[in-house]
Amino acid sequence: MKITDSVLRSFRVARTFRENSQKVNCVDYSPTGESAVSSSDDDSIVLYDCQEGKPIRTLYSKKYGVDLIRYTHGNANTVVYSSNKLDDTIRYLSLTDNQYIRYFPGHTDRVVALSMSPVDATFISGSLDMTIRLWDLRSPNCQGQTNPLGKPVCSFDPEGVIFAAGVNSEAIKLYDLRSFDKGPFASYETQFSRACEWTGLKFSRDGKQILITTNGGAIRILDAFNGSVLHTFSGYNNSKGISLEACFTPDSEFVMIGSEDGRVHVWSTESGMKIAVLDGKHSGPINTLQFNPKYMTFASACSNMAFWLPCVED
């Protein structure tokens, strides 16, 4: 089935899970799309079977807390995540036996961005200590560091060759991994309203667009090659300055974001027009939202997790 306007408008919540007592702060799909994992402010990690549409296991990180959980490249049995209690170390966990494989210490303030390479064992992290660090899953030692002089959000591109960093909610800097230590090879100033702060950055699957999310009532898509603003999307509820996650659909044709009132807003990346508002019947703001990379389904979460399916053949 192709993702079209009418298919997206037909999406409905197929299942709702109430596994968490506090907000779900992150959801990630495995590379095959067959499983999903969530992290929550209640210190739990919940594993979901996407084909069966059910939770299969709950693990806990009571001592350190858990946020920004990510599957590692090509492996649905291991994850990395940041800590939101005790310290700012990143942890590498085996989901099969609930054992830590490795710790990645170094950050001196909370990690606010974590991105796995789509091609190998490297990943990057951005922290409130104003650094971006490059890591390799096989070593606890930081492989490289850049100091972008501001709070960073960062993400790999789909080829795993470059990464983008959004700095101080005003500039995009592009880095080549092969010459990471030489600083950015391109930098674009692209200021939003001073009233809101950048909270996330993602590349589209085709690598042509960058999505900037904020804690305000607008998100933007930029041209990944020259930094120009392609579209600004607004009209969703975010009056309390919450960090609401947005995502591209896998074909790069649409952008989706949850809202404070529990609804999902969808826009076309080509026309910039809003094409759907979907009622998730969430009890609170939709903090996190992810589209499955392989299957026609997406997940949204407040403290409850919802799995969505389309209701039409197209």
C-alpha positions, 0 to 999 in steps of 0.5 A, spaced: 500 500 500 502 506 498 502 512 503 497 517 500 493 523 503 486 518 503 490 513 506 493 517 512 486 520 513 483 513 514 488 511 520 485 509 526 487 507 533 487 499 533 490 498 540 492 502 546 496 500 551 497 502 558 503 499 561 506 506 563 504 510 569 508 516 567 509 519 560 512 515 554 518 519 553 521 516 546 519 510 542 523 507 536 522 501 531 527 496 530 530 496 523 525 491 520 519 494 523 517 488 527 518 490 534 518 497 537 521 499 544 519 505 549 522 509 554 518 512 560 519 517 565 517 511 570 524 508 569 521 502 564 523 500 558 517 496 554 518 491 548 512 491 543 511 485 538 508 490 532 506 484 528 502 481 534 500 488 536 502 487 543 507 488 549 512 482 550 516 484 556 518 490 561 525 492 563 527 497 568 532 502 569 530 505 576 537 507 578 539 511 572 532 513 569 531 512 561 530 517 555 532 517 548 532 509 547 534 507 540 535 500 537 542 499 535 544 498 527 541 492 525 540 489 531 533 488 535 536 485 541 540 491 543 539 498 545 542 505 547 539 510 551 541 516 555 540 517 563 535 522 566 537 520 573 544 520 577 548 521 572 549 523 564 552 516 562 549 513 556 548 505 557 548 500 552 543 494 554 542 487 551 534 486 551 535 479 551 538 478 558 537 485 561 544 486 562 549 492 560 554 491 555 557 497 555 557 504 559 559 511 555 561 516 560 563 523 558 558 528 558 557 532 564 550 534 563 543 531 561 544 528 554 538 531 549 540 528 543 542 521 541 542 518 534 544 511 531 548 511 525 544 507 519 550 503 517 555 501 522 556 501 530 557 509 531 552 514 534 552 521 536 550 524 542 548 532 544 548 534 551 546 540 555 554 541 556 554 544 550 558 538 546 556 533 541 560 526 542 562 521 537 562 514 539 563 507 537 559 501 540 565 497 541 569 502 545 567 506 552 571 511 549 569 518 546 571 517 539 571 525 537 568 531 540 565 538 537 563 544 541 558 547 537 557 553 542 550 552 544 545 547 546 545 542 540 540 537 537 543 532 532 542 527 527 545 522 522 543 523 515 540 516 511 547 515 508 551 515 515 556 519 512 554 526 515 550 529 521 547 535 522 547 539 528 542 545 530 545 549 535 542 555 540 536 554 536 539 559 530 544 555 526 544 548 522 551 545 522 553 540 517 559 535 519 562 530 515 564 524 519 571 522 516 573 529 518 569 530 524 575 534 528 575 539 523 569 542 524 563 543 520 563 543 512 557 548 512 553 552 516 546 555 515 543 561 520 535 559 520 532 563 526 525 561 528 521 566 533 525 567 539 519 565 543 521 557 542 527 553 542 529 547 538 527 540 541 529 536 535 532 535 528 531 529 523 533 528 516 527 525 511 529 518 508 531 521 502 536 525 505 533 532 502 530 535 507 531 536 515 525 537 520 526 542 526 521 541 532 520 546 537 517 547 544 512 552 541 507 552 536 511 551 529 515 546 526 519 547 520 522 543 514 529 545 511 532 544 504 538 539 507 543 542 501 542 549 502 538 550 509 533 554 506 526 554 509 521 549 505 515 549 509 513 552 516 507 548 519 503 550 525 496 550 527 497 544 532 496 545 540 502 546 544 501 552 549 505 549 555 512 549 551 512 541 551 517 538 547 513 534 542 516 529 537 515 530 529 517 525 524 517 524 516 513 518 513 518 513 510 517 515 503 519 523 505 512 525 503 509 527 509 510 530 516 506 528 522 506 531 529 502 530 535 499 535 539 497 537 546 490 535 545 492 528 543 491 529 536 496 528 530 496 533 525 499 531 518 502 535 512 504 534 505 512 536 504 511 537 497 505 542 497 505 544 505 498 543 506 495 540 512 492 533 509 489 530 516 488 531 523 487 524 527 484 523 533 488 519 538 484 519 544 490 520 548 489 522 555 494 527 555 499 531 550 502 526 545 510 526 547 512 522 542 510 519 535 514 514 530 512 511 523 514 504 522 520 504 517 517 497 514 510 497 515 503 501 514 503 503 522 505 508 526 505 509 534 504 515 538 504 516 546 502 520 552 503 515 558 499 510 554 501 507 547 497 507 541 498 503 535 495 506 528 492 502 522 489 505 516 482 503 515 482 503 507 485 499 501 488 504 496 
